[in-house]
Structures are given as structure tokens and as C-alpha cells.
């Protein structure tokens, strides 16, 4: 496993030390980092999808109405 070192203000470190029996800080920080990475990946994919959709041609006027009507009539 790799090591990543950070500096935190002394008052935060003091509070973390007071809670060290209740909270596994290493695990919490790993979870936070993993979640942040996944969030960024999802955001990037969403941006790519939106960019792709913007390149698609627009449907002719009335297409949605026509498709809904066809679907309703088929039941």
C-alpha cells in the first residue's frame, strides 16, 4: 500500500486524537478519497455523455408527440 502524507492544523489533530478510540481515521480518510475519485469519474462520464448528446441532430418538430401516440395506440 502506498503512503500519502498531509499536514493538518494542530487543533484538528488534537480533536482527532481525542476521538481515536471511536474513529479509525485512516479508514475514514481512505473511504473519503475513494468516494471522491468515484465522484470525479462519474462526473467525467456524465460530461462526455452530455457532450455526445449535444452533437446529435435535433428530432423534427412533433416527433415525441407522434411516438407517444403510436405507443398508446399499440396497446
N, CA, C and O atoms as a Tripos MOL2 file, in Angstrom:
@<TRIPOS>MOLECULE
protein
  300   299    75     0     0
PROTEIN
NO_CHARGES

@<TRIPOS>ATOM
      1 N           0.8540   -1.1730    0.0000 N.3       1 UNK1
      2 CA          0.0000    0.0000    0.0000 C.3       1 UNK1
      3 C           0.9010    1.2360    0.0000 C.2       1 UNK1
      4 O           1.9370    1.2650    0.6640 O.2       1 UNK1
      5 N           0.4880    2.2520   -0.7530 N.am      2 UNK2
      6 CA          1.2500    3.4940   -0.8140 C.3       2 UNK2
      7 C           0.9660    4.3880    0.3810 C.2       2 UNK2
      8 O          -0.0030    4.1840    1.1130 O.2       2 UNK2
      9 N           1.8200    5.3740    0.5650 N.am      3 UNK3
     10 CA          1.6700    6.3160    1.6680 C.3       3 UNK3
     11 C           1.4910    7.7110    1.0900 C.2       3 UNK3
     12 O           2.2070    8.1070    0.1700 O.2       3 UNK3
     13 N           0.5410    8.4470    1.6290 N.am      4 UNK4
     14 CA          0.3030    9.8280    1.2410 C.3       4 UNK4
     15 C           0.2490   10.6230    2.5420 C.2       4 UNK4
     16 O          -0.5650   10.3280    3.4160 O.2       4 UNK4
     17 N           1.0890   11.6050    2.6710 N.am      5 UNK5
     18 CA          1.1930   12.3620    3.9100 C.3       5 UNK5
     19 C           0.5540   13.7360    3.7380 C.2       5 UNK5
     20 O           0.7170   14.3780    2.7010 O.2       5 UNK5
     21 N          -0.1830   14.1880    4.7720 N.am      6 UNK6
     22 CA         -0.7970   15.5240    4.7350 C.3       6 UNK6
     23 C          -0.4830   16.2450    6.0450 C.2       6 UNK6
     24 O          -0.1360   15.6280    7.0520 O.2       6 UNK6
     25 N          -0.6130   17.5430    5.9980 N.am      7 UNK7
     26 CA         -0.4570   18.3560    7.2080 C.3       7 UNK7
     27 C          -1.8350   18.9080    7.5660 C.2       7 UNK7
     28 O          -2.5900   19.3610    6.7060 O.2       7 UNK7
     29 N          -2.1400   18.8550    8.8690 N.am      8 UNK8
     30 CA         -3.4030   19.3880    9.3440 C.3       8 UNK8
     31 C          -3.1320   20.3510   10.4950 C.2       8 UNK8
     32 O          -2.1190   20.2240   11.1820 O.2       8 UNK8
     33 N          -4.0170   21.3020   10.7090 N.am      9 UNK9
     34 CA         -3.8270   22.2550   11.8100 C.3       9 UNK9
     35 C          -3.8000   21.5220   13.1650 C.2       9 UNK9
     36 O          -4.4860   20.5170   13.3480 O.2       9 UNK9
     37 N          -3.0150   22.0320   14.0920 N.am     10 UNK10
     38 CA         -2.8880   21.3770   15.4040 C.3      10 UNK10
     39 C          -4.2090   21.1860   16.1320 C.2      10 UNK10
     40 O          -4.3980   20.1790   16.8140 O.2      10 UNK10
     41 N          -5.1300   22.1410   15.9970 N.am     11 UNK11
     42 CA         -6.4020   22.0000   16.7200 C.3      11 UNK11
     43 C          -7.2300   20.8390   16.1720 C.2      11 UNK11
     44 O          -7.9350   20.1670   16.9250 O.2      11 UNK11
     45 N          -7.1470   20.6040   14.8740 N.am     12 UNK12
     46 CA         -7.8610   19.4570   14.2880 C.3      12 UNK12
     47 C          -7.1910   18.1580   14.7300 C.2      12 UNK12
     48 O          -7.8750   17.1920   15.0710 O.2      12 UNK12
     49 N          -5.8730   18.1300   14.7270 N.am     13 UNK13
     50 CA         -5.1320   16.9290   15.1630 C.3      13 UNK13
     51 C          -5.4920   16.6010   16.6030 C.2      13 UNK13
     52 O          -5.6740   15.4330   16.9440 O.2      13 UNK13
     53 N          -5.5970   17.6190   17.4500 N.am     14 UNK14
     54 CA         -5.9400   17.4040   18.8530 C.3      14 UNK14
     55 C          -7.3240   16.7680   18.9750 C.2      14 UNK14
     56 O          -7.5180   15.8290   19.7470 O.2      14 UNK14
     57 N          -8.2800   17.2850   18.2100 N.am     15 UNK15
     58 CA         -9.6340   16.7210   18.2460 C.3      15 UNK15
     59 C          -9.6520   15.2910   17.6960 C.2      15 UNK15
     60 O         -10.3500   14.4240   18.2200 O.2      15 UNK15
     61 N          -8.8840   15.0610   16.6460 N.am     16 UNK16
     62 CA         -8.8070   13.7070   16.0950 C.3      16 UNK16
     63 C          -8.2340   12.7450   17.1290 C.2      16 UNK16
     64 O          -8.7290   11.6280   17.2840 O.2      16 UNK16
     65 N          -7.1980   13.1720   17.8300 N.am     17 UNK17
     66 CA         -6.5860   12.3270   18.8650 C.3      17 UNK17
     67 C          -7.5770   12.0000   19.9770 C.2      17 UNK17
     68 O          -7.5570   10.8970   20.5220 O.2      17 UNK17
     69 N          -8.4500   12.9600   20.3180 N.am     18 UNK18
     70 CA         -9.4440   12.7080   21.3680 C.3      18 UNK18
     71 C         -10.4770   11.6780   20.9210 C.2      18 UNK18
     72 O         -11.1140   11.0430   21.7620 O.2      18 UNK18
     73 N         -10.6540   11.5010   19.6110 N.am     19 UNK19
     74 CA        -11.6600   10.5700   19.0940 C.3      19 UNK19
     75 C         -11.0500    9.2950   18.5190 C.2      19 UNK19
     76 O         -11.7650    8.4860   17.9270 O.2      19 UNK19
     77 N          -9.7450    9.1030   18.6830 N.am     20 UNK20
     78 CA         -9.0780    7.9840   18.0150 C.3      20 UNK20
     79 C          -9.5890    6.6100   18.4580 C.2      20 UNK20
     80 O          -9.4620    5.6420   17.7080 O.2      20 UNK20
     81 N         -10.1590    6.5070   19.6520 N.am     21 UNK21
     82 CA        -10.7180    5.2240   20.0970 C.3      21 UNK21
     83 C         -12.0670    4.9420   19.4440 C.2      21 UNK21
     84 O         -12.5040    3.7930   19.3810 O.2      21 UNK21
     85 N         -12.7230    5.9910   18.9590 N.am     22 UNK22
     86 CA        -14.0430    5.8530   18.3620 C.3      22 UNK22
     87 C         -13.9960    5.8060   16.8390 C.2      22 UNK22
     88 O         -14.8550    5.1960   16.2030 O.2      22 UNK22
     89 N         -12.9950    6.4490   16.2610 N.am     23 UNK23
     90 CA        -12.9380    6.5930   14.8020 C.3      23 UNK23
     91 C         -11.5910    6.1150   14.2890 C.2      23 UNK23
     92 O         -10.5400    6.5220   14.7830 O.2      23 UNK23
     93 N         -11.6410    5.2490   13.2940 N.am     24 UNK24
     94 CA        -10.4200    4.8150   12.6110 C.3      24 UNK24
     95 C         -10.1620    5.8360   11.5020 C.2      24 UNK24
     96 O         -10.7080    5.7260   10.4040 O.2      24 UNK24
     97 N          -9.3250    6.8240   11.8020 N.am     25 UNK25
     98 CA         -9.1190    7.9430   10.8770 C.3      25 UNK25
     99 C          -8.5320    7.4890    9.5530 C.2      25 UNK25
    100 O          -8.9150    8.0060    8.5040 O.2      25 UNK25
    101 N          -7.6270    6.5530    9.5770 N.am     26 UNK26
    102 CA         -7.0310    6.0730    8.3240 C.3      26 UNK26
    103 C          -8.0990    5.4930    7.4080 C.2      26 UNK26
    104 O          -8.1150    5.7720    6.2090 O.2      26 UNK26
    105 N          -8.9850    4.6900    7.9740 N.am     27 UNK27
    106 CA        -10.0520    4.0790    7.1800 C.3      27 UNK27
    107 C         -11.0280    5.1340    6.6680 C.2      27 UNK27
    108 O         -11.4480    5.0860    5.5120 O.2      27 UNK27
    109 N         -11.3860    6.0780    7.5200 N.am     28 UNK28
    110 CA        -12.3040    7.1450    7.1140 C.3      28 UNK28
    111 C         -11.7160    7.9760    5.9750 C.2      28 UNK28
    112 O         -12.4220    8.3290    5.0300 O.2      28 UNK28
    113 N         -10.4400    8.2830    6.0650 N.am     29 UNK29
    114 CA         -9.7890    9.0810    5.0260 C.3      29 UNK29
    115 C          -9.6970    8.2920    3.7300 C.2      29 UNK29
    116 O          -9.9080    8.8490    2.6530 O.2      29 UNK29
    117 N          -9.3790    6.9840    3.8200 N.am     30 UNK30
    118 CA         -9.3490    6.1380    2.6130 C.3      30 UNK30
    119 C         -10.7140    6.1080    1.9340 C.2      30 UNK30
    120 O         -10.8060    6.2220    0.7120 O.2      30 UNK30
    121 N         -11.7820    5.9530    2.7310 N.am     31 UNK31
    122 CA        -13.1430    5.9450    2.1750 C.3      31 UNK31
    123 C         -13.4650    7.2650    1.4810 C.2      31 UNK31
    124 O         -14.0320    7.2880    0.3890 O.2      31 UNK31
    125 N         -13.0900    8.3720    2.1440 N.am     32 UNK32
    126 CA        -13.3580    9.6830    1.5760 C.3      32 UNK32
    127 C         -12.6560    9.8400    0.2270 C.2      32 UNK32
    128 O         -13.2580   10.2980   -0.7430 O.2      32 UNK32
    129 N         -11.3900    9.4610    0.1750 N.am     33 UNK33
    130 CA        -10.6190    9.5890   -1.0660 C.3      33 UNK33
    131 C         -11.2120    8.7080   -2.1630 C.2      33 UNK33
    132 O         -11.3490    9.1470   -3.3050 O.2      33 UNK33
    133 N         -11.5600    7.4800   -1.8240 N.am     34 UNK34
    134 CA        -12.1580    6.5680   -2.8050 C.3      34 UNK34
    135 C         -13.4710    7.1450   -3.3400 C.2      34 UNK34
    136 O         -13.7110    7.1260   -4.5470 O.2      34 UNK34
    137 N         -14.3160    7.6540   -2.4490 N.am     35 UNK35
    138 CA        -15.5930    8.2470   -2.8660 C.3      35 UNK35
    139 C         -15.3720    9.4610   -3.7570 C.2      35 UNK35
    140 O         -16.0860    9.6460   -4.7430 O.2      35 UNK35
    141 N         -14.3920   10.2870   -3.4190 N.am     36 UNK36
    142 CA        -14.1040   11.4830   -4.2110 C.3      36 UNK36
    143 C         -13.6290   11.0960   -5.6130 C.2      36 UNK36
    144 O         -14.0170   11.7300   -6.5930 O.2      36 UNK36
    145 N         -12.8000   10.0690   -5.7140 N.am     37 UNK37
    146 CA        -12.3280    9.5850   -7.0170 C.3      37 UNK37
    147 C         -13.5020    9.0700   -7.8400 C.2      37 UNK37
    148 O         -13.6190    9.4010   -9.0200 O.2      37 UNK37
    149 N         -14.3680    8.2690   -7.2360 N.am     38 UNK38
    150 CA        -15.5300    7.7360   -7.9480 C.3      38 UNK38
    151 C         -16.4590    8.8610   -8.4010 C.2      38 UNK38
    152 O         -16.9970    8.8160   -9.5070 O.2      38 UNK38
    153 N         -16.6470    9.8610   -7.5550 N.am     39 UNK39
    154 CA        -17.4880   11.0040   -7.9130 C.3      39 UNK39
    155 C         -16.9140   11.7340   -9.1290 C.2      39 UNK39
    156 O         -17.6570   12.1070  -10.0370 O.2      39 UNK39
    157 N         -15.6130   11.9340   -9.1480 N.am     40 UNK40
    158 CA        -14.9770   12.6160  -10.2850 C.3      40 UNK40
    159 C         -15.0960   11.7940  -11.5590 C.2      40 UNK40
    160 O         -15.3190   12.3440  -12.6370 O.2      40 UNK40
    161 N         -14.9470   10.4720  -11.4380 N.am     41 UNK41
    162 CA        -15.0960    9.6010  -12.6110 C.3      41 UNK41
    163 C         -16.5120    9.6890  -13.1730 C.2      41 UNK41
    164 O         -16.7010    9.7970  -14.3840 O.2      41 UNK41
    165 N         -17.5140    9.6420  -12.2770 N.am     42 UNK42
    166 CA        -18.9110    9.7420  -12.7260 C.3      42 UNK42
    167 C         -19.1800   11.0880  -13.3870 C.2      42 UNK42
    168 O         -19.8650   11.1590  -14.4080 O.2      42 UNK42
    169 N         -18.6390   12.1510  -12.8030 N.am     43 UNK43
    170 CA        -18.8350   13.4820  -13.3720 C.3      43 UNK43
    171 C         -18.2080   13.5720  -14.7650 C.2      43 UNK43
    172 O         -18.7840   14.1780  -15.6680 O.2      43 UNK43
    173 N         -17.0290   12.9690  -14.9370 N.am     44 UNK44
    174 CA        -16.3570   12.9900  -16.2370 C.3      44 UNK44
    175 C         -17.1770   12.2270  -17.2840 C.2      44 UNK44
    176 O         -17.3460   12.6980  -18.4090 O.2      44 UNK44
    177 N         -17.6810   11.0570  -16.9110 N.am     45 UNK45
    178 CA        -18.5040   10.2710  -17.8350 C.3      45 UNK45
    179 C         -19.7680   11.0440  -18.1910 C.2      45 UNK45
    180 O         -20.1700   11.0680  -19.3550 O.2      45 UNK45
    181 N         -20.3900   11.6680  -17.2170 N.am     46 UNK46
    182 CA        -21.5970   12.4540  -17.4750 C.3      46 UNK46
    183 C         -21.3000   13.5970  -18.4440 C.2      46 UNK46
    184 O         -22.0820   13.8530  -19.3590 O.2      46 UNK46
    185 N         -20.1820   14.2780  -18.2490 N.am     47 UNK47
    186 CA        -19.8030   15.3590  -19.1560 C.3      47 UNK47
    187 C         -19.5860   14.8360  -20.5720 C.2      47 UNK47
    188 O         -19.9580   15.4940  -21.5440 O.2      47 UNK47
    189 N         -18.9830   13.6490  -20.6910 N.am     48 UNK48
    190 CA        -18.7650   13.0530  -22.0070 C.3      48 UNK48
    191 C         -20.0920   12.7170  -22.6780 C.2      48 UNK48
    192 O         -20.2540   12.9370  -23.8790 O.2      48 UNK48
    193 N         -21.0410   12.1860  -21.9090 N.am     49 UNK49
    194 CA        -22.3540   11.8460  -22.4510 C.3      49 UNK49
    195 C         -23.0810   13.1110  -22.9080 C.2      49 UNK49
    196 O         -23.6630   13.1420  -23.9920 O.2      49 UNK49
    197 N         -23.0440   14.1400  -22.0830 N.am     50 UNK50
    198 CA        -23.7050   15.3970  -22.4440 C.3      50 UNK50
    199 C         -23.0710   15.9700  -23.7090 C.2      50 UNK50
    200 O         -23.7830   16.4370  -24.5990 O.2      50 UNK50
    201 N         -21.7500   15.9410  -23.7990 N.am     51 UNK51
    202 CA        -21.0700   16.4410  -24.9970 C.3      51 UNK51
    203 C         -21.4860   15.6490  -26.2250 C.2      51 UNK51
    204 O         -21.6980   16.2250  -27.2920 O.2      51 UNK51
    205 N         -21.6050   14.3270  -26.0850 N.am     52 UNK52
    206 CA        -22.0170   13.4860  -27.2060 C.3      52 UNK52
    207 C         -23.4520   13.8160  -27.6250 C.2      52 UNK52
    208 O         -23.7480   13.9550  -28.8120 O.2      52 UNK52
    209 N         -24.3260   13.9390  -26.6420 N.am     53 UNK53
    210 CA        -25.7370   14.2400  -26.9410 C.3      53 UNK53
    211 C         -25.8570   15.5710  -27.6830 C.2      53 UNK53
    212 O         -26.6950   15.7160  -28.5730 O.2      53 UNK53
    213 N         -25.0340   16.5230  -27.3220 N.am     54 UNK54
    214 CA        -25.0910   17.8300  -27.9700 C.3      54 UNK54
    215 C         -24.6790   17.7680  -29.4380 C.2      54 UNK54
    216 O         -25.0110   18.6650  -30.2120 O.2      54 UNK54
    217 N         -23.9560   16.7140  -29.8280 N.am     55 UNK55
    218 CA        -23.5560   16.5800  -31.2360 C.3      55 UNK55
    219 C         -24.6470   15.9250  -32.0830 C.2      55 UNK55
    220 O         -24.5840   15.9640  -33.3120 O.2      55 UNK55
    221 N         -25.6430   15.3240  -31.4360 N.am     56 UNK56
    222 CA        -26.7010   14.6320  -32.1760 C.3      56 UNK56
    223 C         -27.6540   15.6500  -32.8110 C.2      56 UNK56
    224 O         -27.8900   16.7190  -32.2480 O.2      56 UNK56
    225 N         -28.1950   15.3170  -33.9770 N.am     57 UNK57
    226 CA        -29.1370   16.2340  -34.6150 C.3      57 UNK57
    227 C         -30.4570   16.2650  -33.8350 C.2      57 UNK57
    228 O         -30.8310   15.2940  -33.1780 O.2      57 UNK57
    229 N         -31.1410   17.3880  -33.9260 N.am     58 UNK58
    230 CA        -32.4360   17.5070  -33.2500 C.3      58 UNK58
    231 C         -33.4890   16.7180  -34.0210 C.2      58 UNK58
    232 O         -33.4300   16.5990  -35.2440 O.2      58 UNK58
    233 N         -34.4500   16.1850  -33.2770 N.am     59 UNK59
    234 CA        -35.5610   15.4720  -33.9060 C.3      59 UNK59
    235 C         -36.5100   16.4950  -34.5200 C.2      59 UNK59
    236 O         -36.6430   17.6040  -34.0020 O.2      59 UNK59
    237 N         -37.1640   16.1360  -35.6100 N.am     60 UNK60
    238 CA        -38.1190   17.0630  -36.2320 C.3      60 UNK60
    239 C         -39.2700   17.3900  -35.2780 C.2      60 UNK60
    240 O         -39.6060   16.5930  -34.4020 O.2      60 UNK60
    241 N         -39.8550   18.5470  -35.4530 N.am     61 UNK61
    242 CA        -40.9850   19.0020  -34.6420 C.3      61 UNK61
    243 C         -42.0940   17.9500  -34.6610 C.2      61 UNK61
    244 O         -42.4580   17.4530  -35.7270 O.2      61 UNK61
    245 N         -42.6270   17.6110  -33.4960 N.am     62 UNK62
    246 CA        -43.7440   16.6800  -33.3990 C.3      62 UNK62
    247 C         -43.3430   15.2230  -33.2690 C.2      62 UNK62
    248 O         -44.2130   14.3590  -33.1590 O.2      62 UNK62
    249 N         -42.0400   14.9210  -33.2770 N.am     63 UNK63
    250 CA        -41.5960   13.5240  -33.1970 C.3      63 UNK63
    251 C         -42.0240   12.8720  -31.8900 C.2      63 UNK63
    252 O         -42.5450   11.7560  -31.8950 O.2      63 UNK63
    253 N         -41.8130   13.5480  -30.7860 N.am     64 UNK64
    254 CA        -42.1720   12.9740  -29.4860 C.3      64 UNK64
    255 C         -43.6720   12.7080  -29.4140 C.2      64 UNK64
    256 O         -44.0910   11.6460  -28.9550 O.2      64 UNK64
    257 N         -44.4800   13.6630  -29.8630 N.am     65 UNK65
    258 CA        -45.9310   13.5050  -29.8470 C.3      65 UNK65
    259 C         -46.3340   12.2970  -30.6920 C.2      65 UNK65
    260 O         -47.1880   11.5070  -30.2890 O.2      65 UNK65
    261 N         -45.7170   12.1610  -31.8590 N.am     66 UNK66
    262 CA        -46.0300   11.0490  -32.7640 C.3      66 UNK66
    263 C         -45.6710    9.7080  -32.1220 C.2      66 UNK66
    264 O         -46.4500    8.7570  -32.1910 O.2      66 UNK66
    265 N         -44.4820    9.6310  -31.4920 N.am     67 UNK67
    266 CA        -44.0580    8.3760  -30.8690 C.3      67 UNK67
    267 C         -44.9410    8.0080  -29.6820 C.2      67 UNK67
    268 O         -45.2680    6.8360  -29.4920 O.2      67 UNK67
    269 N         -45.3250    8.9920  -28.8900 N.am     68 UNK68
    270 CA        -46.2140    8.7210  -27.7530 C.3      68 UNK68
    271 C         -47.5580    8.2220  -28.2620 C.2      68 UNK68
    272 O         -48.1020    7.2570  -27.7240 O.2      68 UNK68
    273 N         -48.0950    8.8590  -29.2810 N.am     69 UNK69
    274 CA        -49.3840    8.4560  -29.8440 C.3      69 UNK69
    275 C         -49.3050    7.0320  -30.3900 C.2      69 UNK69
    276 O         -50.2100    6.2320  -30.1520 O.2      69 UNK69
    277 N         -48.2420    6.7060  -31.1130 N.am     70 UNK70
    278 CA        -48.0690    5.3450  -31.6430 C.3      70 UNK70
    279 C         -48.0170    4.3300  -30.5190 C.2      70 UNK70
    280 O         -48.6170    3.2590  -30.6180 O.2      70 UNK70
    281 N         -47.2990    4.6590  -29.4420 N.am     71 UNK71
    282 CA        -47.1980    3.7290  -28.3290 C.3      71 UNK71
    283 C         -48.5430    3.5310  -27.6460 C.2      71 UNK71
    284 O         -48.9020    2.4000  -27.3190 O.2      71 UNK71
    285 N         -49.2860    4.5930  -27.4260 N.am     72 UNK72
    286 CA        -50.6060    4.4850  -26.7930 C.3      72 UNK72
    287 C         -51.5760    3.6910  -27.6650 C.2      72 UNK72
    288 O         -52.3510    2.8780  -27.1620 O.2      72 UNK72
    289 N         -51.5290    3.9270  -28.9460 N.am     73 UNK73
    290 CA        -52.4360    3.2350  -29.8630 C.3      73 UNK73
    291 C         -52.1120    1.7510  -29.9940 C.2      73 UNK73
    292 O         -52.9860    0.9660  -30.3640 O.2      73 UNK73
    293 N         -50.8880    1.3530  -29.7030 N.am     74 UNK74
    294 CA        -50.4970   -0.0410  -29.8830 C.3      74 UNK74
    295 C         -50.9540   -0.9350  -28.7330 C.2      74 UNK74
    296 O         -50.7970   -2.1540  -28.8050 O.2      74 UNK74
    297 N         -51.5180   -0.3480  -27.6700 N.am     75 UNK75
    298 CA        -51.9470   -1.1470  -26.5140 C.3      75 UNK75
    299 C         -53.4100   -1.3500  -26.5370 C.2      75 UNK75
    300 O         -53.9580   -1.9980  -25.6460 O.2      75 UNK75
@<TRIPOS>BOND
     1     1     2 1
     2     2     3 1
     3     3     4 2
     4     3     5 am
     5     5     6 1
     6     6     7 1
     7     7     8 2
     8     7     9 am
     9     9    10 1
    10    10    11 1
    11    11    12 2
    12    11    13 am
    13    13    14 1
    14    14    15 1
    15    15    16 2
    16    15    17 am
    17    17    18 1
    18    18    19 1
    19    19    20 2
    20    19    21 am
    21    21    22 1
    22    22    23 1
    23    23    24 2
    24    23    25 am
    25    25    26 1
    26    26    27 1
    27    27    28 2
    28    27    29 am
    29    29    30 1
    30    30    31 1
    31    31    32 2
    32    31    33 am
    33    33    34 1
    34    34    35 1
    35    35    36 2
    36    35    37 am
    37    37    38 1
    38    38    39 1
    39    39    40 2
    40    39    41 am
    41    41    42 1
    42    42    43 1
    43    43    44 2
    44    43    45 am
    45    45    46 1
    46    46    47 1
    47    47    48 2
    48    47    49 am
    49    49    50 1
    50    50    51 1
    51    51    52 2
    52    51    53 am
    53    53    54 1
    54    54    55 1
    55    55    56 2
    56    55    57 am
    57    57    58 1
    58    58    59 1
    59    59    60 2
    60    59    61 am
    61    61    62 1
    62    62    63 1
    63    63    64 2
    64    63    65 am
    65    65    66 1
    66    66    67 1
    67    67    68 2
    68    67    69 am
    69    69    70 1
    70    70    71 1
    71    71    72 2
    72    71    73 am
    73    73    74 1
    74    74    75 1
    75    75    76 2
    76    75    77 am
    77    77    78 1
    78    78    79 1
    79    79    80 2
    80    79    81 am
    81    81    82 1
    82    82    83 1
    83    83    84 2
    84    83    85 am
    85    85    86 1
    86    86    87 1
    87    87    88 2
    88    87    89 am
    89    89    90 1
    90    90    91 1
    91    91    92 2
    92    91    93 am
    93    93    94 1
    94    94    95 1
    95    95    96 2
    96    95    97 am
    97    97    98 1
    98    98    99 1
    99    99   100 2
   100    99   101 am
   101   101   102 1
   102   102   103 1
   103   103   104 2
   104   103   105 am
   105   105   106 1
   106   106   107 1
   107   107   108 2
   108   107   109 am
   109   109   110 1
   110   110   111 1
   111   111   112 2
   112   111   113 am
   113   113   114 1
   114   114   115 1
   115   115   116 2
   116   115   117 am
   117   117   118 1
   118   118   119 1
   119   119   120 2
   120   119   121 am
   121   121   122 1
   122   122   123 1
   123   123   124 2
   124   123   125 am
   125   125   126 1
   126   126   127 1
   127   127   128 2
   128   127   129 am
   129   129   130 1
   130   130   131 1
   131   131   132 2
   132   131   133 am
   133   133   134 1
   134   134   135 1
   135   135   136 2
   136   135   137 am
   137   137   138 1
   138   138   139 1
   139   139   140 2
   140   139   141 am
   141   141   142 1
   142   142   143 1
   143   143   144 2
   144   143   145 am
   145   145   146 1
   146   146   147 1
   147   147   148 2
   148   147   149 am
   149   149   150 1
   150   150   151 1
   151   151   152 2
   152   151   153 am
   153   153   154 1
   154   154   155 1
   155   155   156 2
   156   155   157 am
   157   157   158 1
   158   158   159 1
   159   159   160 2
   160   159   161 am
   161   161   162 1
   162   162   163 1
   163   163   164 2
   164   163   165 am
   165   165   166 1
   166   166   167 1
   167   167   168 2
   168   167   169 am
   169   169   170 1
   170   170   171 1
   171   171   172 2
   172   171   173 am
   173   173   174 1
   174   174   175 1
   175   175   176 2
   176   175   177 am
   177   177   178 1
   178   178   179 1
   179   179   180 2
   180   179   181 am
   181   181   182 1
   182   182   183 1
   183   183   184 2
   184   183   185 am
   185   185   186 1
   186   186   187 1
   187   187   188 2
   188   187   189 am
   189   189   190 1
   190   190   191 1
   191   191   192 2
   192   191   193 am
   193   193   194 1
   194   194   195 1
   195   195   196 2
   196   195   197 am
   197   197   198 1
   198   198   199 1
   199   199   200 2
   200   199   201 am
   201   201   202 1
   202   202   203 1
   203   203   204 2
   204   203   205 am
   205   205   206 1
   206   206   207 1
   207   207   208 2
   208   207   209 am
   209   209   210 1
   210   210   211 1
   211   211   212 2
   212   211   213 am
   213   213   214 1
   214   214   215 1
   215   215   216 2
   216   215   217 am
   217   217   218 1
   218   218   219 1
   219   219   220 2
   220   219   221 am
   221   221   222 1
   222   222   223 1
   223   223   224 2
   224   223   225 am
   225   225   226 1
   226   226   227 1
   227   227   228 2
   228   227   229 am
   229   229   230 1
   230   230   231 1
   231   231   232 2
   232   231   233 am
   233   233   234 1
   234   234   235 1
   235   235   236 2
   236   235   237 am
   237   237   238 1
   238   238   239 1
   239   239   240 2
   240   239   241 am
   241   241   242 1
   242   242   243 1
   243   243   244 2
   244   243   245 am
   245   245   246 1
   246   246   247 1
   247   247   248 2
   248   247   249 am
   249   249   250 1
   250   250   251 1
   251   251   252 2
   252   251   253 am
   253   253   254 1
   254   254   255 1
   255   255   256 2
   256   255   257 am
   257   257   258 1
   258   258   259 1
   259   259   260 2
   260   259   261 am
   261   261   262 1
   262   262   263 1
   263   263   264 2
   264   263   265 am
   265   265   266 1
   266   266   267 1
   267   267   268 2
   268   267   269 am
   269   269   270 1
   270   270   271 1
   271   271   272 2
   272   271   273 am
   273   273   274 1
   274   274   275 1
   275   275   276 2
   276   275   277 am
   277   277   278 1
   278   278   279 1
   279   279   280 2
   280   279   281 am
   281   281   282 1
   282   282   283 1
   283   283   284 2
   284   283   285 am
   285   285   286 1
   286   286   287 1
   287   287   288 2
   288   287   289 am
   289   289   290 1
   290   290   291 1
   291   291   292 2
   292   291   293 am
   293   293   294 1
   294   294   295 1
   295   295   296 2
   296   295   297 am
   297   297   298 1
   298   298   299 1
   299   299   300 2
@<TRIPOS>SUBSTRUCTURE
     1 UNK1         2 RESIDUE 1 A UNK
     2 UNK2         6 RESIDUE 1 A UNK
     3 UNK3        10 RESIDUE 1 A UNK
     4 UNK4        14 RESIDUE 1 A UNK
     5 UNK5        18 RESIDUE 1 A UNK
     6 UNK6        22 RESIDUE 1 A UNK
     7 UNK7        26 RESIDUE 1 A UNK
     8 UNK8        30 RESIDUE 1 A UNK
     9 UNK9        34 RESIDUE 1 A UNK
    10 UNK10       38 RESIDUE 1 A UNK
    11 UNK11       42 RESIDUE 1 A UNK
    12 UNK12       46 RESIDUE 1 A UNK
    13 UNK13       50 RESIDUE 1 A UNK
    14 UNK14       54 RESIDUE 1 A UNK
    15 UNK15       58 RESIDUE 1 A UNK
    16 UNK16       62 RESIDUE 1 A UNK
    17 UNK17       66 RESIDUE 1 A UNK
    18 UNK18       70 RESIDUE 1 A UNK
    19 UNK19       74 RESIDUE 1 A UNK
    20 UNK20       78 RESIDUE 1 A UNK
    21 UNK21       82 RESIDUE 1 A UNK
    22 UNK22       86 RESIDUE 1 A UNK
    23 UNK23       90 RESIDUE 1 A UNK
    24 UNK24       94 RESIDUE 1 A UNK
    25 UNK25       98 RESIDUE 1 A UNK
    26 UNK26      102 RESIDUE 1 A UNK
    27 UNK27      106 RESIDUE 1 A UNK
    28 UNK28      110 RESIDUE 1 A UNK
    29 UNK29      114 RESIDUE 1 A UNK
    30 UNK30      118 RESIDUE 1 A UNK
    31 UNK31      122 RESIDUE 1 A UNK
    32 UNK32      126 RESIDUE 1 A UNK
    33 UNK33      130 RESIDUE 1 A UNK
    34 UNK34      134 RESIDUE 1 A UNK
    35 UNK35      138 RESIDUE 1 A UNK
    36 UNK36      142 RESIDUE 1 A UNK
    37 UNK37      146 RESIDUE 1 A UNK
    38 UNK38      150 RESIDUE 1 A UNK
    39 UNK39      154 RESIDUE 1 A UNK
    40 UNK40      158 RESIDUE 1 A UNK
    41 UNK41      162 RESIDUE 1 A UNK
    42 UNK42      166 RESIDUE 1 A UNK
    43 UNK43      170 RESIDUE 1 A UNK
    44 UNK44      174 RESIDUE 1 A UNK
    45 UNK45      178 RESIDUE 1 A UNK
    46 UNK46      182 RESIDUE 1 A UNK
    47 UNK47      186 RESIDUE 1 A UNK
    48 UNK48      190 RESIDUE 1 A UNK
    49 UNK49      194 RESIDUE 1 A UNK
    50 UNK50      198 RESIDUE 1 A UNK
    51 UNK51      202 RESIDUE 1 A UNK
    52 UNK52      206 RESIDUE 1 A UNK
    53 UNK53      210 RESIDUE 1 A UNK
    54 UNK54      214 RESIDUE 1 A UNK
    55 UNK55      218 RESIDUE 1 A UNK
    56 UNK56      222 RESIDUE 1 A UNK
    57 UNK57      226 RESIDUE 1 A UNK
    58 UNK58      230 RESIDUE 1 A UNK
    59 UNK59      234 RESIDUE 1 A UNK
    60 UNK60      238 RESIDUE 1 A UNK
    61 UNK61      242 RESIDUE 1 A UNK
    62 UNK62      246 RESIDUE 1 A UNK
    63 UNK63      250 RESIDUE 1 A UNK
    64 UNK64      254 RESIDUE 1 A UNK
    65 UNK65      258 RESIDUE 1 A UNK
    66 UNK66      262 RESIDUE 1 A UNK
    67 UNK67      266 RESIDUE 1 A UNK
    68 UNK68      270 RESIDUE 1 A UNK
    69 UNK69      274 RESIDUE 1 A UNK
    70 UNK70      278 RESIDUE 1 A UNK
    71 UNK71      282 RESIDUE 1 A UNK
    72 UNK72      286 RESIDUE 1 A UNK
    73 UNK73      290 RESIDUE 1 A UNK
    74 UNK74      294 RESIDUE 1 A UNK
    75 UNK75      298 RESIDUE 1 A UNK
